[in-house]
Amino acid sequence: MGRFRFRPVYEAVCEVTVGGRVLVAYAGHRKVIRLADPVAREDVAVLSGPRTWVRALCEVRADGRPLLASGGRDGVVRLLDLDGGGARVADLRGHRGWVNALCTVEVAGRELLASAGRDRVLRLWDPVDGRLVRAVDTGRGRGWIFALTSVRTGGRTLLAAGHGTGSVTVWDAESGEPEVELTGHRGFVWTLCEVPGDKVPDDEGSDGEVSGVEASGGEASGVEGALLASAGRDGLIRLWDLQGRREVRAFTSGTGPVFALCRADVGGRTLLVAGGDGPGTAVWDPATGERAASLGLDLAGLISGHGWVRGACQVRPAEGPPLIVTAGYDDGPRVWDVTKEIT
């Protein structure tokens, strides 16, 4: 059983593939990255490559080879060779201050790595040669960038960034041109996630705003394509239709400030896992805004402080159902089979 800490032990968690084996990588202020088997619930390797406080992790492929990207306090994005024992492949330099967020994004048929953080600049890197492809300054008035995700909608790939002032800016990944600015959150937007939108109806009570374009109305039957989910300090989860340029639903997470979002695919449904300043990590149905399950409300979770979650991801083992991995203030991540948690 872990001990409670006054700062998050682990802030970053992501699915990785090592030698064809599906694992989870997790890291934080301890300056190393741990690889674990989520099915066996045990660590399998420790990578010492970062040597700095890690706030973001992301797997990216370079010519089919899996690499692990890490970013954190020193502003350097490091690429580690997962099949090569975690050997450092490249140091991507250019950011000033913390790198808070990483994600992959497809541009012109290539998988690139996006990074952002304290300096408010979105940078796109080619993982094959470490070349900087594009840098986009998102502007001083929006504050630090805390979250990134790509969203595929309307045949295009968009790149969304969550800011410290509560706005979400969306950019065309191929051109680097601004697409839309989404406002409505109060306080920082710490986490973003792509979710399917075909079964999510519009919520007439939502109060988010869309800047730079005219908000359009929507059909109650659902939304075509993917949606963007955003959350942060105000504890609200907002769902945005980027193709229609409108908010379609907003609901209270029930976990206080939200620091982690990820999708959970359960029995043909796509649910949304929201972790933050507990108690517990909530599993929500984005189509209804109803809470489907609560994770970490057992005695072990309450004593260890696991209700204070800072990272979450879905992992798909070769056999068995998808699993959710959450990490935060206690001494290790926890693994959940959401199917068994839904009541």
Helices and strands as residue ranges (DSSP letters): E 10-18, E 21-28, E 33-37, E 42-47, E 54-62, E 65-72, E 77-81, G 82-84, E 87-92, E 99-107, E 110-117, E 121-126, E 131-137, G 140-142, E 145-153, E 156-163, E 168-172, E 178-183, E 189-196, E 209-211, E 226-232, E 236-241, E 246-252, E 258-266, E 269-276, E 281-285, E 290-295, H 299-304, E 309-315, E 323-328, E 334-336, H 338-341
